[in-house]
Amino acid sequence: MAPLPAWRDLVIAVTPCAEPNARMAAAAVRSGAIGVLDLGHDAARARAALAAMAEEVRRPYGVRVSARCPLPPTELPEAVDTVITTPNGSAGGGPGSGRACSPRPPPPSRPWTPCGPARTG
């Protein structure tokens, strides 16, 4: 992967809620921002968007997951380095609890934690 600009963390561009738009997220990544792909509520569309991101960019990017996210964290590619959870997408979250952070182990009952996905294996 190409080196990331030092100012990358200054701009976060999130695709519209529940609309996996790989072209928009990829454009943000190419411009030097953290491009965040909303995975939406449909597994097929989410997988197609992740595949499109793999074709479009060779740099890290983020994803946004809600309580209705159809994919488990294990389906995220290694290029995903940022996860934004919505307030209802996080375990024990409430209004204003959505956040972006690094992966950590999840509770057994929830694949997505308040601080993003957990990778296993």
C-alpha positions as CSV (number, residue, x, y, z in Angstrom):
1,M,0.0,0.0,0.0
2,A,1.1,3.6,-0.7
3,P,2.0,5.7,2.3
4,L,-0.9,7.6,3.9
5,P,-0.9,11.4,4.0
6,A,-0.1,12.7,7.4
7,W,-3.3,14.7,7.4
8,R,-5.5,11.7,6.5
9,D,-7.3,11.7,9.9
10,L,-8.5,15.3,9.4
11,V,-11.3,14.4,7.0
12,I,-13.8,11.6,7.3
13,A,-16.2,11.1,4.4
14,V,-19.1,8.8,5.2
15,T,-21.4,7.5,2.4
16,P,-25.1,8.1,2.9
17,C,-26.8,6.0,5.6
18,A,-27.9,2.5,4.6
19,E,-26.6,3.1,1.0
20,P,-23.4,1.1,0.2
21,N,-21.7,3.5,-2.3
22,A,-18.2,2.2,-3.1
23,R,-17.6,4.9,-5.7
24,M,-18.1,7.7,-3.2
25,A,-16.1,6.1,-0.5
26,A,-13.2,5.3,-3.0
27,A,-13.2,8.9,-4.2
28,A,-12.8,10.0,-0.6
29,V,-9.9,7.6,0.0
30,R,-8.2,8.7,-3.3
31,S,-8.5,12.3,-2.1
32,G,-6.6,11.5,1.1
33,A,-9.6,11.3,3.5
34,I,-10.8,8.4,5.5
35,G,-13.5,7.1,3.2
36,V,-16.2,5.3,5.2
37,L,-18.5,2.9,3.4
38,D,-21.9,2.4,5.0
39,L,-22.6,-1.3,4.8
40,G,-26.4,-0.8,4.8
41,H,-29.0,-3.5,5.5
42,D,-28.6,-5.9,2.6
43,A,-25.9,-8.5,2.7
44,A,-25.5,-8.8,-1.1
45,R,-25.2,-5.1,-1.6
46,A,-22.7,-4.8,1.2
47,R,-20.5,-7.6,-0.2
48,A,-20.7,-6.1,-3.7
49,A,-19.6,-2.7,-2.3
50,L,-16.7,-4.3,-0.4
51,A,-15.6,-6.1,-3.6
52,A,-15.8,-2.8,-5.5
53,M,-13.7,-1.1,-2.9
54,A,-11.0,-3.8,-3.3
55,E,-11.0,-3.0,-7.0
56,E,-11.0,0.8,-6.6
57,V,-8.5,1.5,-3.9
58,R,-5.4,-0.1,-2.4
59,R,-5.4,2.0,0.8
60,P,-7.1,1.5,4.1
61,Y,-10.7,2.7,4.5
62,G,-13.5,2.5,7.0
63,V,-17.0,1.1,7.3
64,R,-20.1,2.2,9.1
65,V,-22.3,-0.5,10.7
66,S,-25.8,-0.2,12.2
67,A,-27.8,-2.6,14.3
68,R,-29.2,-4.0,11.0
69,C,-25.7,-4.6,9.5
70,P,-26.0,-8.0,7.8
71,L,-22.3,-8.9,7.8
72,P,-20.3,-10.2,10.7
73,P,-16.9,-8.6,11.4
74,T,-15.1,-11.6,10.0
75,E,-16.2,-10.7,6.5
76,L,-14.4,-7.3,6.6
77,P,-11.3,-7.2,4.4
78,E,-7.9,-6.4,6.0
79,A,-8.0,-2.9,4.3
80,V,-10.7,-1.8,6.8
81,D,-8.9,0.1,9.5
82,T,-11.8,2.2,10.9
83,V,-15.3,1.1,12.0
84,I,-18.0,3.5,12.9
85,T,-20.9,2.0,14.8
86,T,-24.3,3.7,15.1
87,P,-25.8,4.2,18.6
88,N,-28.1,1.2,18.2
89,G,-25.4,-0.8,16.4
90,S,-23.2,-1.0,19.5
91,A,-23.6,-3.3,22.4
92,G,-25.2,-1.4,25.2
93,G,-25.1,1.9,23.2
94,G,-27.5,4.7,23.6
95,P,-28.0,8.1,22.0
96,G,-24.7,9.6,21.1
97,S,-22.7,6.5,21.7
98,G,-21.7,5.9,18.1
99,R,-18.0,6.0,17.8
100,A,-15.0,5.1,15.6
101,C,-12.2,3.1,17.0
102,S,-10.0,0.1,16.6
103,P,-11.1,-3.6,16.6
104,R,-11.3,-5.4,20.0
105,P,-12.8,-8.7,21.1
106,P,-16.7,-8.7,21.1
107,P,-19.0,-10.0,23.7
108,P,-20.2,-13.6,22.8
109,S,-23.7,-12.4,22.1
110,R,-22.9,-9.5,19.7
111,P,-20.5,-9.6,16.7
112,W,-20.2,-5.8,16.7
113,T,-18.9,-4.1,19.9
114,P,-19.1,-0.4,20.9
115,C,-15.6,0.0,19.5
116,G,-15.9,-1.7,16.2
117,P,-15.5,-5.3,14.9
118,A,-13.4,-8.0,16.3
119,R,-11.3,-10.1,14.0
120,T,-10.9,-13.7,14.9
121,G,-8.5,-16.2,13.5
